[in-house]
Amino acid sequence: MSPVIYALIGGLFTWGLTALGGAMVFFFKEFKDKPLNTMLGFAAGIMIAASFWSLLAPAIEMGPTPFPAIVGFLLGGAFLHAADRILPHLHAQAGAEPEGVKSGWRRSVLLVMAITLHNIPEGLAFGVAFGSAAVDPAAFPSAVALTIGIGIQNFPEGAAVSVPLRREGLSRTRSFLFGQASGIVEPLAAMLGAALSVSIQGILPYALAFAAGAMIFVVVEELIPEAQGGGEHSNLTTIGAMLGFTVMMALDTLL
């Protein structure tokens, strides 16, 4: 099949796990800080491992010099920095203020936008990985491992949207619908990444590193601070991150 079709299938899988995480709102009105911080730390660990094992290392190996990987990595971070400054969004921490340009959007929409920002580089990541597999079939298992890893860490992200929305006063159904909607962007971003990496010759190492840089920016700028919860239960966040890194490393090396 076309790598774009594989990217679409992978995106539907990761979107489904986002929806599954969002469905936690039907069972819990709110999460205690300990399990939520641990889950977010787990998601951060998966993203860090995926950025290196599945994206950055293959980008470096593709050329005689690491220049394309360096450029792509920095451009990925710059892209997410610009998106973070421009797009209106709101993080779920207590007392958080809206970020990005000022808007009249409701808090519920701003909360969804925060996770949607996370999901753009994630979709690009496994989309580009499937594009890489079109050039080198040996890379296909790594693309599958990356998709599985991102899907796993989407579960706590889905819950991290829907549960705060429930606390905001929305019904369980509306909270779930908003929570799963944050994952819609992943299939679209994945197909875009696959199509670009296949159609534009020479872009692949830049694209792989770009996705890695964007994911690392998300982890350092947003995911880890949210998981730390103002310093409380930071040891659980660290343990979760170590476990997430181990799971993604195992997936990538075993597959």
Beta strands, then each sheet from edge to edge (+ up, - down):
end
